[in-house]
Amino acid sequence: MEREVVAEIAIIPIGTGDAGLSSHIAACIKLLEDRQDLSYQLTATGTILQGSLQRVLEVTGQMHEIPFTRGVSRVVTILKIDDRRDKKATISGKVQSVLESHPLTEA
């Protein structure tokens, strides 16, 4: 199996004429729904991806283009990649590691 990375992507359409961006983000997320080569988790401020570095970079480019196809004239895309090579990293494993180190209490 190919080594996997965990990444966070935020697609920010600019100049849409509307403060709401959810329809543009939903169109980007739709691209991920049927992919077998990536796992994803939608968050309030971005989307977490897990998969090979090649696939993450490929899908980032595809997601970046989606707002343009919807008439947006400017898009800012932010991508953070966690490429850990000493052990396998997963989305849930990273969260679990934090919880084991310092259990969070509910407010």
PABA-960957 format. One record per residue: residue number from 1; x, y, z of N, C-alpha, C in turn. Coordinates in steps of 0.001 Angstrom, whole numbers, always signed. Example, Ala and Ser with C-alpha at 12.3 -4.5 7.8 and 13.67 -1.06 7.14 Angstrom:
BEGIN
<i:1&nx:+13190&ny:-5690&nz:+7800&cax:+12300&cay:-4500&caz:+7800&cx:+13200&cy:-3300&cz:+7800>
<i:2&nx:+12850&ny:-2250&nz:+7080&cax:+13670&cay:-1060&caz:+7140&cx:+12900&cy:+30&cz:+7870>
//
This chain:
BEGIN
<i:1&nx:+843&ny:-1191&nz:+0&cax:+0&cay:+0&caz:+0&cx:+882&cy:+1245&cz:+0>
<i:2&nx:+466&ny:+2245&nz:-748&cax:+1190&cay:+3501&caz:-839&cx:+1050&cy:+4285&cz:+466>
<i:3&nx:+2115&ny:+4935&nz:+866&cax:+2124&cay:+5757&caz:+2069&cx:+1070&cy:+6852&cz:+1949>
<i:4&nx:+397&ny:+7152&nz:+3060&cax:-669&cay:+8147&caz:+3052&cx:-285&cy:+9376&cz:+3866>
<i:5&nx:-863&ny:+10492&nz:+3493&cax:-703&cay:+11743&caz:+4222&cx:-2062&cy:+12174&cz:+4741>
<i:6&nx:-2051&ny:+13053&nz:+5718&cax:-3258&cay:+13699&caz:+6199&cx:-3097&cy:+15172&cz:+5849>
<i:7&nx:-4099&ny:+15758&nz:+5249&cax:-4017&cay:+17144&caz:+4802&cx:-5313&cy:+17870&cz:+5120>
<i:8&nx:-5212&ny:+19177&nz:+5189&cax:-6399&cay:+20008&caz:+5355&cx:-6440&cy:+21005&cz:+4208>
<i:9&nx:-7589&ny:+21100&nz:+3573&cax:-7770&cay:+22007&caz:+2453&cx:-8916&cy:+22962&cz:+2760>
<i:10&nx:-8700&ny:+24217&nz:+2409&cax:-9763&cay:+25222&caz:+2510&cx:-9838&cy:+25930&cz:+1164>
<i:11&nx:-10999&ny:+25888&nz:+550&cax:-11264&cay:+26566&caz:-716&cx:-12044&cy:+27836&cz:-381>
<i:12&nx:-11551&ny:+28986&nz:-818&cax:-12181&cay:+30256&caz:-475&cx:-12510&cy:+31026&cz:-1756>
<i:13&nx:-13748&ny:+30920&nz:-2233&cax:-14160&cay:+31721&caz:-3388&cx:-14261&cy:+33197&cz:-2964>
<i:14&nx:-13735&ny:+34094&nz:-3769&cax:-13738&cay:+35522&caz:-3442&cx:-14511&cy:+36276&cz:-4515>
<i:15&nx:-15279&ny:+37280&nz:-4076&cax:-16004&cay:+38121&caz:-5015&cx:-17231&cy:+37458&cz:-5597>
<i:16&nx:-17916&ny:+36660&nz:-4775&cax:-19101&cay:+35957&caz:-5265&cx:-20346&cy:+36830&cz:-5228>
<i:17&nx:-20268&ny:+37963&nz:-4516&cax:-21442&cay:+38812&caz:-4369&cx:-22368&cy:+38359&cz:-3263>
<i:18&nx:-21971&ny:+37304&nz:-2541&cax:-22782&cay:+36749&caz:-1463&cx:-21847&cy:+36358&cz:-330>
<i:19&nx:-22224&ny:+36675&nz:+898&cax:-21399&cay:+36302&caz:+2045&cx:-21379&cy:+34789&cz:+2264>
<i:20&nx:-22423&ny:+34100&nz:+1843&cax:-22504&cay:+32653&caz:+2005&cx:-21703&cy:+31929&cz:+924>
<i:21&nx:-20923&ny:+30967&nz:+1340&cax:-20090&cay:+30200&caz:+409&cx:-20442&cy:+28720&cz:+385>
<i:22&nx:-21441&ny:+28317&nz:+1151&cax:-21717&cay:+26894&caz:+1325&cx:-22043&cy:+26166&cz:+23>
<i:23&nx:-22703&ny:+26804&nz:-913&cax:-23029&cay:+26100&caz:-2165&cx:-21764&cy:+25791&cz:-2961>
<i:24&nx:-20788&ny:+26691&nz:-2917&cax:-19514&cay:+26442&caz:-3608&cx:-18739&cy:+25321&cz:-2924>
<i:25&nx:-18740&ny:+25338&nz:-1594&cax:-18021&cay:+24299&caz:-841&cx:-18703&cy:+22953&cz:-1042>
<i:26&nx:-20019&ny:+22936&nz:-1036&cax:-20752&cay:+21682&caz:-1267&cx:-20404&cy:+21095&cz:-2633>
<i:27&nx:-20246&ny:+21947&nz:-3636&cax:-19861&cay:+21463&caz:-4967&cx:-18461&cy:+20839&cz:-4932>
<i:28&nx:-17566&ny:+21419&nz:-4149&cax:-16216&cay:+20852&caz:-4005&cx:-16264&cy:+19505&cz:-3283>
<i:29&nx:-17068&ny:+19419&nz:-2234&cax:-17179&cay:+18177&caz:-1452&cx:-17792&cy:+17063&cz:-2292>
<i:30&nx:-18701&ny:+17405&nz:-3176&cax:-19326&cay:+16399&caz:-4044&cx:-18268&cy:+15629&cz:-4828>
<i:31&nx:-17193&ny:+16305&nz:-5192&cax:-16094&cay:+15659&caz:-5905&cx:-15484&cy:+14518&cz:-5087>
<i:32&nx:-15545&ny:+14624&nz:-3773&cax:-14921&cay:+13630&caz:-2891&cx:-15825&cy:+12444&cz:-2579>
<i:33&nx:-17114&ny:+12592&nz:-2750&cax:-18081&cay:+11618&caz:-2249&cx:-17881&cy:+10195&cz:-2745>
<i:34&nx:-17571&ny:+10005&nz:-4001&cax:-17484&cay:+8655&caz:-4540&cx:-16057&cy:+8150&cz:-4711>
<i:35&nx:-15091&ny:+8887&nz:-4199&cax:-13695&cay:+8474&caz:-4357&cx:-13378&cy:+7351&cz:-3380>
<i:36&nx:-12768&ny:+6311&nz:-3886&cax:-12349&cay:+5190&caz:-3050&cx:-10901&cy:+5353&cz:-2577>
<i:37&nx:-10170&ny:+6279&nz:-3200&cax:-8749&cay:+6427&caz:-2908&cx:-8450&cy:+7523&cz:-1890>
<i:38&nx:-9486&ny:+8171&nz:-1347&cax:-9332&cay:+9217&caz:-344&cx:-10411&cy:+9096&cz:+715>
<i:39&nx:-10028&ny:+9407&nz:+1945&cax:-11011&cay:+9591&caz:+3011&cx:-11084&cy:+11080&cz:+3276>
<i:40&nx:-12241&ny:+11547&nz:+3725&cax:-12340&cay:+12971&caz:+4032&cx:-13274&cy:+13192&cz:+5201>
<i:41&nx:-13084&ny:+14343&nz:+5833&cax:-13948&cay:+14757&caz:+6929&cx:-14164&cy:+16260&cz:+6795>
<i:42&nx:-15395&ny:+16668&nz:+6594&cax:-15742&cay:+18076&caz:+6502&cx:-15720&cy:+18682&cz:+7897>
<i:43&nx:-15095&ny:+19853&nz:+8038&cax:-15095&cay:+20573&caz:+9311&cx:-15686&cy:+21957&cz:+9066>
<i:44&nx:-15794&ny:+22732&nz:+10110&cax:-16399&cay:+24061&caz:+9996&cx:-15562&cy:+25025&cz:+9157>
<i:45&nx:-14254&ny:+24809&nz:+9096&cax:-13391&cay:+25763&caz:+8398&cx:-12527&cy:+25143&cz:+7314>
<i:46&nx:-12742&ny:+23892&nz:+7016&cax:-11952&cay:+23231&caz:+5982&cx:-12363&cy:+21781&cz:+5856>
<i:47&nx:-11616&ny:+21049&nz:+5067&cax:-11876&cay:+19625&caz:+4874&cx:-10570&cy:+18874&cz:+5085>
<i:48&nx:-10619&ny:+17821&nz:+5901&cax:-9462&cay:+16978&caz:+6154&cx:-9482&cy:+15858&cz:+5117>
<i:49&nx:-8343&ny:+15608&nz:+4503&cax:-8197&cay:+14538&caz:+3520&cx:-7165&cy:+13541&cz:+4004>
<i:50&nx:-7354&ny:+12275&nz:+3655&cax:-6366&cay:+11239&caz:+3922&cx:-6235&cy:+10391&cz:+2677>
<i:51&nx:-5011&ny:+10263&nz:+2201&cax:-4746&cay:+9469&caz:+1009&cx:-3313&cy:+9648&cz:+581>
<i:52&nx:-2963&ny:+9101&nz:-556&cax:-1595&cay:+9261&caz:-1039&cx:-1348&cy:+10734&cz:-1359>
<i:53&nx:-97&ny:+11155&nz:-1245&cax:+249&cay:+12540&caz:-1543&cx:-166&cy:+12903&cz:-2963>
<i:54&nx:+55&ny:+11999&nz:-3896&cax:-312&cay:+12249&caz:-5296&cx:-1805&cy:+12511&cz:-5430>
<i:55&nx:-2639&ny:+11697&nz:-4789&cax:-4096&cay:+11862&caz:-4879&cx:-4556&cy:+13143&cz:-4195>
<i:56&nx:-3959&ny:+13461&nz:-3044&cax:-4331&cay:+14685&caz:-2335&cx:-4021&cy:+15905&cz:-3196>
<i:57&nx:-2853&ny:+15929&nz:-3821&cax:-2492&cay:+17057&caz:-4680&cx:-3402&cy:+17126&cz:-5905>
<i:58&nx:-3713&ny:+15968&nz:-6462&cax:-4605&cay:+15910&caz:-7633&cx:-5989&cy:+16456&cz:-7304>
<i:59&nx:-6569&ny:+15988&nz:-6217&cax:-7928&cay:+16413&caz:-5864&cx:-7939&cy:+17872&cz:-5414>
<i:60&nx:-6852&ny:+18344&nz:-4813&cax:-6769&cay:+19760&caz:-4448&cx:-6888&cy:+20634&cz:-5687>
<i:61&nx:-6184&ny:+20273&nz:-6742&cax:-6278&cay:+21022&caz:-7993&cx:-7676&cy:+20993&cz:-8574>
<i:62&nx:-8316&ny:+19838&nz:-8507&cax:-9676&cay:+19712&caz:-9029&cx:-10661&cy:+20538&cz:-8210>
<i:63&nx:-10523&ny:+20503&nz:-6887&cax:-11423&cay:+21278&caz:-6023&cx:-11206&cy:+22777&cz:-6230>
<i:64&nx:-9967&ny:+23189&nz:-6434&cax:-9642&cay:+24599&caz:-6674&cx:-10362&cy:+25121&cz:-7914>
<i:65&nx:-10505&ny:+24277&nz:-8917&cax:-11128&cay:+24693&caz:-10182&cx:-12648&cy:+24796&cz:-10112>
<i:66&nx:-13291&ny:+24096&nz:-9207&cax:-14755&cay:+24034&caz:-9177&cx:-15422&cy:+25405&cz:-9054>
<i:67&nx:-15006&ny:+26286&nz:-8133&cax:-15669&cay:+27591&caz:-8078&cx:-15556&cy:+28380&cz:-9386>
<i:68&nx:-14447&ny:+28217&nz:-10112&cax:-14308&cay:+28901&caz:-11399&cx:-15376&cy:+28423&cz:-12379>
<i:69&nx:-15692&ny:+27128&nz:-12349&cax:-16717&cay:+26599&caz:-13252&cx:-18106&cy:+27107&cz:-12879>
<i:70&nx:-18225&ny:+27666&nz:-11679&cax:-19499&cay:+28199&caz:-11191&cx:-19559&cy:+29726&cz:-11312>
<i:71&nx:-18606&ny:+30309&nz:-12037&cax:-18645&cay:+31734&caz:-12303&cx:-17834&cy:+32620&cz:-11368>
<i:72&nx:-17137&ny:+32039&nz:-10410&cax:-16304&cay:+32822&caz:-9502&cx:-15040&cy:+33241&cz:-10256>
<i:73&nx:-14592&ny:+34476&nz:-10035&cax:-13420&cay:+34952&caz:-10775&cx:-12123&cy:+34901&cz:-9969>
<i:74&nx:-12215&ny:+34593&nz:-8666&cax:-11008&cay:+34493&caz:-7846&cx:-11219&cy:+33438&cz:-6770>
<i:75&nx:-10203&ny:+32587&nz:-6582&cax:-10265&cay:+31525&caz:-5576&cx:-8928&cy:+31466&cz:-4845>
<i:76&nx:-8994&ny:+31430&nz:-3528&cax:-7809&cay:+31207&caz:-2707&cx:-7941&cy:+29809&cz:-2123>
<i:77&nx:-6907&ny:+29007&nz:-2292&cax:-6904&cay:+27648&caz:-1747&cx:-5731&cy:+27515&cz:-786>
<i:78&nx:-6033&ny:+27028&nz:+408&cax:-5009&cay:+26804&caz:+1427&cx:-4907&cy:+25299&cz:+1645>
<i:79&nx:-3685&ny:+24771&nz:+1569&cax:-3456&cay:+23337&caz:+1748&cx:-2350&cy:+23127&cz:+2770>
<i:80&nx:-2652&ny:+22357&nz:+3817&cax:-1655&cay:+21940&caz:+4802&cx:-1505&cy:+20429&cz:+4669>
<i:81&nx:-270&ny:+19957&nz:+4600&cax:-14&cay:+18527&caz:+4446&cx:+821&cy:+18043&cz:+5616>
<i:82&nx:+354&ny:+16985&nz:+6270&cax:+1112&cay:+16310&caz:+7320&cx:+1597&cy:+14993&cz:+6731>
<i:83&nx:+2876&ny:+14937&nz:+6405&cax:+3488&cay:+13774&caz:+5754&cx:+4425&cy:+13124&cz:+6761>
<i:84&nx:+3894&ny:+12200&nz:+7515&cax:+4665&cay:+11537&caz:+8569&cx:+5235&cy:+10232&cz:+8019>
<i:85&nx:+6552&ny:+10072&nz:+8137&cax:+7195&cay:+8909&caz:+7536&cx:+7702&cy:+7888&cz:+8549>
<i:86&nx:+7565&ny:+8181&nz:+9838&cax:+8034&cay:+7220&caz:+10832&cx:+6943&cy:+6245&cz:+11271>
<i:87&nx:+5687&ny:+6596&nz:+11018&cax:+4584&cay:+5684&caz:+11303&cx:+3364&cy:+6133&cz:+10518>
<i:88&nx:+2391&ny:+5246&nz:+10393&cax:+1170&cay:+5564&caz:+9645&cx:+355&cy:+6599&cz:+10405>
<i:89&nx:-102&ny:+7605&nz:+9687&cax:-951&cay:+8634&caz:+10277&cx:-2333&cy:+8557&cz:+9642>
<i:90&nx:-3356&ny:+8681&nz:+10480&cax:-4732&cay:+8702&caz:+9999&cx:-5461&cy:+9872&cz:+10641>
<i:91&nx:-6574&ny:+10242&nz:+10070&cax:-7375&cay:+11335&caz:+10632&cx:-7772&cy:+10998&cz:+12067>
<i:92&nx:-8368&ny:+9841&nz:+12257&cax:-8845&cay:+9464&caz:+13592&cx:-7685&cy:+9238&cz:+14558>
<i:93&nx:-6580&ny:+8727&nz:+14058&cax:-5417&cay:+8489&caz:+14908&cx:-4829&cy:+9781&cz:+15451>
<i:94&nx:-4829&ny:+10823&nz:+14640&cax:-4309&cay:+12113&caz:+15086&cx:-5197&cy:+12698&cz:+16186>
<i:95&nx:-6505&ny:+12580&nz:+16021&cax:-7437&cay:+13074&caz:+17042&cx:-7280&cy:+12258&cz:+18315>
<i:96&nx:-7212&ny:+10947&nz:+18183&cax:-7080&cay:+10073&caz:+19343&cx:-5794&cy:+10358&cz:+20114>
<i:97&nx:-4719&ny:+10645&nz:+19411&cax:-3448&cay:+10964&caz:+20051&cx:-3563&cy:+12194&cz:+20942>
<i:98&nx:-4278&ny:+13204&nz:+20477&cax:-4483&cay:+14410&caz:+21279&cx:-5317&cy:+14085&cz:+22506>
<i:99&nx:-6390&ny:+13328&nz:+22322&cax:-7269&cay:+12989&caz:+23437&cx:-6553&cy:+12152&cz:+24482>
<i:100&nx:-5666&ny:+11274&nz:+24061&cax:-4902&cay:+10437&caz:+25004&cx:-3874&cy:+11268&cz:+25758>
<i:101&nx:-3327&ny:+12283&nz:+25101&cax:-2309&cay:+13133&caz:+25737&cx:-2917&cy:+14097&cz:+26746>
<i:102&nx:-4107&ny:+14563&nz:+26436&cax:-4755&cay:+15540&caz:+27300&cx:-6263&cy:+15453&cz:+27092>
<i:103&nx:-6955&ny:+14638&nz:+27863&cax:-8405&cay:+14491&caz:+27678&cx:-9116&cy:+15837&cz:+27758>
<i:104&nx:-9977&ny:+16066&nz:+26800&cax:-10732&cay:+17306&caz:+26743&cx:-12015&cy:+17154&cz:+27542>
<i:105&nx:-12423&ny:+18227&nz:+28198&cax:-13685&cay:+18202&caz:+28907&cx:-14681&cy:+19047&cz:+28149>
<i:106&nx:-15928&ny:+18670&nz:+28229&cax:-16980&cay:+19429&caz:+27548&cx:-17272&cy:+20691&cz:+28323>
<i:107&nx:-17554&ny:+21759&nz:+27583&cax:-17863&cay:+23050&caz:+28220&cx:-19268&cy:+23091&cz:+28727>
//
